[in-house]
Each structure stands twice: as structure tokens, then as C-alpha cells.
Amino acid sequence: MNWKQINWPRLVAGILMFILPFAGPWWTAEVGEGALEFGISPFDMRMVIGGQPLHSDLIGLFLLATKISFLVAGVFVVLSALSPRKWWSPHLCGFGIRKPLWSVVGIVLTLLLGAFFVNVFLPGLLSSMGEGAEVQLNVPYLAGASTVHLSFQSQGSTVEITAPLEVGLTGAFWFAVITVGCAFGSGIYSKRVSR
């Protein structure tokens, strides 16, 4: 093995791709003091209501398939980094190197669209469900803190619920961004070495 031919940024990206599926949620949300906790990533979804975790076997199997696909892509990236001049190297790299980028882009778009839906459409839908119902939601788009306010009138009395809401990107998300940076760096490194 010729150490000078190894694409080092691509090798680092491939190794990080082995760690990333097990790094935990990329984004978390908490309503109240532990009343509702939610965490998502392309490989993990956690939901806890009142201290009781919720689990779906179907979603768990889908996320397991995503993890396996990502790990296989990581193997392909490592192989293409160790043998960058082989005829099959660009094909393996092409399959694997884009997975971190699309994962980051996908989670950011999902969060932005989800927050837009919750802020714009959900209050109107919930308010129209009952006589005297009022819902005020102001969910931060990627990270931040806010307050959720619900008010319902029933049989002459009013029930009001106000709870703090905190959402944020975790260290695992930034770890994914570093992986994307290494993937982009591998393309630049590859062009410089091939000159």
C-alpha cells in the first residue's frame, strides 16, 4: 500500500461515517419540564411523554435499514480512500460520499418545514376543533426557546396550559457537519493529488 496515494480526508470521512449512526439524536425538543421530549436523526427517533418512552417497531426497522445503508456507504468510502486510483474507486466513492450531505440537508429541511407547519397551520387546526379553543405556538425553526399556550373553554370554565418549549441542534448534528466537510475536502484533496 502506497501511503502517498491514500485520500486522507476521504478516509477520515469514511471512519466518521461508522461513528455517526450511533452518535444519538441530531435535534431535540422538550415541552415543559420533561412532559414531552423528542429527539430525531436519520438513524434515531426518541419520544418520551410523561417519562414513558414511545416505540414503533416499523419506524425502528426503517431506521435500522438507514443505519445499515449508511455503514455500507462508509465501507465504500474507506475502500475508495485506500485505493483511489483503482477503476472502481470513483463508483464506490460516488455512492457513499453523498450520504452525509443528504442526511444533513434532509434533517434541516424536515425541521424547517415541520416548524413552518406547526407555526402557521397547526394553531388554526387545533383552534377550530372546539368552541372557545385558542392555541398559540411559536416554535423556533432550528434552535431556541419559546412558550406554548393552550386555552380551552368547556361548560363555562376555561382551562389554560402554558409550557416552555426548548429546541436545539445537538453535538451529533455538528459531528455530521464535520463529516460533510471531510467529504468535500476529499474531493479537493483528490484533485490536488492527481496533478
PyMOL commands that set and color helices and strands:
alter all, ss='L'
color gray80, all
select helices_A, chain A and resi 3-5+8-22+57-82+89-96+98-120+122-127+171-193
alter helices_A, ss='H'
color red, helices_A
select strands_A, chain A and resi 27-31+36-41+44-49+52-54+134-136+144-154+157-169
alter strands_A, ss='S'
color yellow, strands_A
deselect
rebuild
show_as cartoon
